[in-house]
Amino acid sequence: MQSTFVVISSAGPNRDKSSNTRGQPLWNEHAAFIDQLVAEGFILMGGPLVDEGGAMLIVNADDENEVREKLREDPWYTHGILKLESVKRWQVFIDAQK
């Protein structure tokens, strides 16, 4: 049975701090990768942590290993634009969208 996870990333060593999210190196490749994970139903929500240069994702997966395995191929992780900080299982109690 799948669980919901919160994924927190920080700015990696190769993030261009003078540029916004869409201005980062490999933006198109990263966006295509993320779009595919959304289409697969893996990513539910996500976006940048504006003041930090990192990001947060809400995902569905069987376990933490699946989360790390899927995200491992993201061009932003492999090229140091983002750094994966934590993957936490999350039990949703409140969901105003439903």
C-alpha positions in Angstrom: 0.0 0.0 0.0 1.3 3.4 -0.9 2.0 6.2 1.5 2.4 9.9 1.2 5.9 11.4 1.6 7.2 14.9 2.0 10.5 15.5 0.2 12.6 18.5 1.1 15.6 19.7 -1.0 18.0 22.5 -0.5 19.9 24.6 -3.0 22.8 22.5 -4.3 26.4 23.7 -4.8 25.7 24.4 -8.5 22.6 26.4 -8.1 22.9 29.9 -9.7 21.8 32.1 -6.8 21.6 35.1 -9.1 18.8 33.4 -11.1 15.2 32.3 -10.4 14.0 28.7 -10.6 13.2 28.7 -14.3 16.6 30.4 -15.0 18.6 27.5 -13.5 20.8 25.3 -15.6 19.0 22.3 -17.1 15.6 23.8 -16.4 14.0 22.1 -19.4 15.4 18.7 -18.6 14.3 19.0 -15.0 10.8 20.2 -15.9 10.4 17.3 -18.4 11.5 14.8 -15.7 9.1 16.2 -13.1 6.2 16.3 -15.6 6.7 12.6 -16.3 6.6 11.8 -12.5 3.4 13.9 -12.3 1.9 12.0 -15.2 2.7 8.7 -13.5 0.9 9.8 -10.4 4.1 9.8 -8.3 4.2 13.6 -7.6 1.0 15.1 -6.2 2.3 18.6 -5.5 5.5 20.5 -5.5 7.4 23.7 -6.0 10.3 25.9 -5.0 11.0 27.1 -1.5 11.3 30.6 -2.8 13.5 32.2 -0.1 15.8 29.2 0.2 16.4 28.0 -3.4 15.3 24.5 -2.4 12.1 22.7 -3.1 9.3 20.6 -1.6 7.4 17.7 -3.1 4.5 15.7 -1.9 4.6 12.2 -3.4 3.0 8.8 -3.3 5.3 5.8 -3.0 5.5 2.3 -1.4 8.5 3.4 0.8 11.3 5.9 1.2 13.6 3.8 -1.0 11.2 4.2 -3.9 11.1 7.9 -3.4 14.9 8.2 -3.4 15.3 5.8 -6.4 12.8 7.8 -8.6 14.3 11.2 -7.8 17.9 10.0 -8.2 17.8 10.5 -12.0 16.5 14.1 -11.8 19.0 16.3 -13.7 18.9 18.8 -10.9 20.1 16.3 -8.4 22.7 14.7 -10.6 24.2 18.1 -11.5 24.0 19.6 -8.0 21.3 22.2 -8.6 19.3 20.6 -5.8 20.4 18.5 -2.8 18.0 16.0 -1.3 17.7 16.8 2.4 14.9 14.6 3.7 12.2 12.1 2.8 9.5 11.8 5.5 6.4 9.7 5.6 3.4 11.9 6.1 -0.1 11.0 7.3 -2.5 13.6 5.9 -5.2 14.6 8.4 -6.4 17.8 6.8 -7.1 18.3 3.1 -9.2 21.3 2.1 -8.9 20.3 -1.6 -11.2 17.3 -1.2 
